[in-house]
């Protein structure tokens, strides 16, 4: 026993920020961003919190699934940009939905949505839950350095959600975690302790070593896809879509070249949303679902990578 | 010997004649940016079984050749 996906939902802020808009804030331009990162626009919150977006994505997923909020036994949220350290975003979602069930957040940066699925699968396997809600929700605009043109053009805000119910459609998963803070890190605010004399961990914004992130991402995607297919005794031809974390179009391009997997096999929507961290995979899944591109029985392969460093891949049957 | 292989990988990457690439060629003149360099580094790592970090002092093809020579030994 694991789960099947009963429905999906997503939400992005109405406010669209184009590359031209960004060129008024930092020294950049539309052509450079399009060719170097593959992003045309992103949605950026004006007055919505991470929890607000998570709730809207959750409501859309519940409606899509036909499951009522009060049926939920578990709510899991992934985020690196929660509104509070405590309470968790999942607790805020729980309150907004007016339900009482187990609810907590999981921190695994951009690949975290796959960690949510893995965690939820464990609850289903033990028969502890019958309906679960998993959400990736990110207000990256709060934690990026808007003076740094190399990172601020990449990210966007949004949330994606899925409602899970009992089933056998979680076919395979793998996780590679290699801890370290050298390549990607997001420090928390320094605080005011009069006693701490240790080293400052830096400004509370996203830091990425672009080249090392690229290498980790490209090698992870290429290796993880091959491995998870092997684990599931499947071949690429069996897979309808590879849904990658939408970090940078050039990462997907390079992974396609390196792995020999045709670019057309990857579902890409980064041009519209930018990198929404752990929200990108469920947002892409919801787009596929609502566009009518998925039929029951289709196999979908998720592949994600990011801070940790961590990468993950999984295969579900729709 | 490293130069020929490196030039070949670069030419393949940016789709230009190998003859356009000399030891003095700057990556920036070829329109190669930091992410292109990262992908090139991955290909070189595979080719020469090394771990290669493209530090900022590698500006020309000659710089890269020297770096590879020092790593391969």
Interface residues (C-beta under 8 A of the other chain):
Chain A: X36 X210 X211 X212 X214 X215 X218 X219 X248 X250 X254 X258
Chain B: X33 X34 X35 X37 X38 X39 X41 X42 X53 X54
